[in-house]
Every structure is written in structure tokens, then in C-alpha cells.
Amino acid sequence: MVTSEHTVLTDRQVEVLELREQGYTQREIADRLGTTDSNVSAVERAARANVEKAQRTLDLVAAIRAPVRFTAPAGESFDDLVDEVYARGDDADVTVAYPRPELYSVLYEELSAHASQNRLETPVEVAVSADGDVTVHVEESAPESETDGETPENSSGDTASQ
């Protein structure tokens, strides 16, 4: 078994995730570990939330290090957002890794929950890495239980190049 040392996961979370990856059902894992399937479900849900939070943290660090960073304001159209990504990339001598139609499609898919009538409803943090990957972060409110009492910051970290 892989250990959880130096990770955001507990040993039990790693164990459950490994068994799920091997094809075991929650019931089979519960029987194997001497617990209930609802406990296994809770452990798996917490593990996946921890993995997602760690990924958002990595995405945020990558955005912080990116040579191109800007905030697209609420009200900006997707056409203007795509134009701005390319213009800012050009200014920083960074080649965006997507042709225009693909970038538009990826941004729209990532941000559609934060848009109406082809316009952003909320400001969006955009970053373009040195290798041209485009990352977006939208600040959202998360339930208290998901943030452990912390103020939510950049709770959505979606990478356009997954």
C-alpha cells in the first residue's frame, strides 16, 4: 500500500481509494475493513474532496507563477475574453496552446456556470503558463463544512488543458 505520509490524505483514505481503483465496491471494502459501507462512502467522499482541494491548490500556485495573469471583469463577453488571452499572451511572448475555436469552447465549458448570454456574471482570474496552458479561477462561496471555517478563496480552479 502507498502511504499517506506528506500528503493531505489519511492512511484510511488512501486505503479506500486504492481498493476502489482495484474495482472493489464500497460494500466489499466495508467487509474487508470491518466497517459499514456508509463509513466507507464518507471516507471516500472526504478523500476525493481532499484530492480536489489539493489540485485546486496546485492550480492556484501554477497561476501565481504564470507569466500572464489578469482578471476578466464581470460583463466581459467570451469573444473579448478569448481576444484578451491572446493579446496578453502576445505581450508576454507566450504562445497560447489552443487555436481560437478550441480556446473559446474550453473557456465557455469551464465558465458557463458563471455566465449568462455569453457574458461573465462574475470576475474571473485568468492565467497563461509559460507553456501556453490557460487556467481560470472563480471565487465562489462554499458551505462552511467544505472550507473548515476558512474564508473561501479561489474555490474553483479549473485548468483548460486537462
C-alpha positions in Angstrom: 0.0 0.0 0.0 1.1 3.5 -0.8 1.5 5.6 2.4 -0.2 8.9 3.0 2.9 10.4 4.6 3.4 14.0 3.4 0.0 14.2 1.7 -3.4 15.7 2.5 -4.9 12.2 2.8 -5.2 9.9 5.8 -3.9 6.3 5.6 -7.6 5.1 5.6 -8.4 7.4 2.7 -5.5 6.1 0.7 -6.5 2.5 1.5 -10.1 3.1 0.4 -9.1 4.9 -2.8 -6.7 2.1 -3.7 -9.3 -0.5 -3.2 -11.8 1.4 -5.2 -9.3 1.8 -8.0 -8.8 -2.0 -7.9 -12.6 -2.4 -8.6 -13.9 -3.2 -5.1 -17.4 -2.0 -4.2 -18.0 0.1 -1.1 -19.7 -3.0 0.4 -16.7 -5.2 -0.3 -14.3 -2.6 1.2 -16.5 -2.3 4.3 -16.5 -6.1 4.8 -12.7 -6.2 4.3 -12.1 -3.3 6.7 -14.7 -4.4 9.3 -16.8 -1.3 9.0 -20.0 -0.1 7.3 -20.5 0.8 3.7 -21.7 4.3 4.8 -18.4 4.8 6.6 -16.5 3.7 3.5 -18.6 6.2 1.5 -17.8 9.0 3.9 -14.1 8.2 3.9 -14.1 8.1 0.0 -16.1 11.3 -0.2 -13.6 13.1 2.2 -10.6 11.7 0.3 -11.9 12.9 -3.1 -12.7 16.3 -1.6 -9.1 16.4 -0.2 -7.7 15.4 -3.6 -9.8 18.1 -5.4 -8.7 20.8 -2.8 -5.0 19.8 -3.3 -5.5 20.0 -7.1 -7.0 23.5 -6.8 -4.1 24.5 -4.6 -1.6 23.3 -7.3 -3.6 25.1 -10.0 -3.5 28.3 -7.9 0.2 28.0 -7.4 0.7 27.5 -11.1 -1.5 30.5 -11.8 0.6 32.6 -9.4 3.8 31.6 -11.2 2.3 32.1 -14.6 3.8 34.9 -16.7 0.4 36.0 -17.8 -2.2 36.8 -15.1 -5.3 39.1 -15.3 -8.8 39.5 -14.0 -11.6 39.4 -16.6 -14.4 41.6 -15.3 -18.0 40.7 -14.9 -19.8 41.6 -18.1 -17.0 40.7 -20.4 -18.0 38.6 -23.4 -16.4 35.3 -24.2 -15.2 36.8 -27.5 -13.5 39.6 -25.7 -12.0 37.1 -23.1 -10.5 35.0 -25.9 -9.1 38.1 -27.5 -7.6 39.3 -24.2 -6.0 35.9 -23.6 -4.2 36.0 -26.9 -3.3 39.7 -26.6 -1.8 39.2 -23.1 0.0 36.1 -24.3 1.5 38.1 -27.2 2.5 40.9 -24.8 4.4 38.4 -22.6 5.8 36.5 -25.6 3.8 33.4 -24.6 2.1 31.3 -27.3 -1.4 30.2 -26.2 -1.6 26.4 -26.6 -5.1 26.5 -28.3 -6.4 27.6 -31.6 -9.2 30.2 -31.1 -12.2 27.9 -31.6 -10.9 25.4 -29.0 -9.9 28.1 -26.5 -13.4 29.6 -26.8 -15.0 26.2 -26.4 -12.9 25.3 -23.4 -13.4 28.6 -21.6 -17.1 28.5 -22.3 -17.3 25.0 -20.9 -15.3 25.9 -17.8 -17.1 29.1 -17.1 -20.7 28.5 -18.3 -21.9 28.3 -14.7 -20.6 31.8 -14.2 -22.0 33.3 -17.4 -25.3 34.4 -19.0 -26.0 35.4 -22.6 -22.3 34.8 -23.5 -21.0 37.2 -20.8 -19.3 36.6 -17.5 -21.5 37.2 -14.5 -18.6 37.3 -12.1 -14.9 38.4 -12.3 -12.6 35.6 -13.4 -8.9 35.2 -12.7 -7.1 34.0 -15.8 -3.6 32.7 -16.1 -1.5 31.6 -19.0 1.5 29.4 -18.2 4.9 29.7 -19.9 3.9 26.6 -22.0 0.6 28.2 -23.0 -1.9 26.4 -20.8 -4.8 28.6 -19.8 -6.2 28.3 -16.2 -9.2 30.0 -14.8 -10.2 30.6 -11.1 -13.6 31.8 -10.0 -14.1 32.9 -6.4 -17.2 31.1 -5.1 -18.8 30.7 -1.7 -18.6 27.2 -0.4 -20.6 25.7 2.5 -18.9 26.1 5.9 -18.3 22.4 6.1 -16.3 22.4 2.9 -14.0 25.2 4.0 -13.3 24.2 7.6 -14.3 27.6 8.7 -11.9 29.4 6.4 -12.8 32.2 4.1 -13.3 30.7 0.6 -10.7 31.8 -1.8 -10.5 30.7 -5.4 -12.6 27.7 -4.6 -12.9 26.8 -8.3 -9.6 26.1 -10.1 -10.2 24.7 -13.5 -7.5 24.1 -15.9 -8.4 24.5 -19.5 -5.8 21.9 -20.5 -6.7 18.8 -18.6 
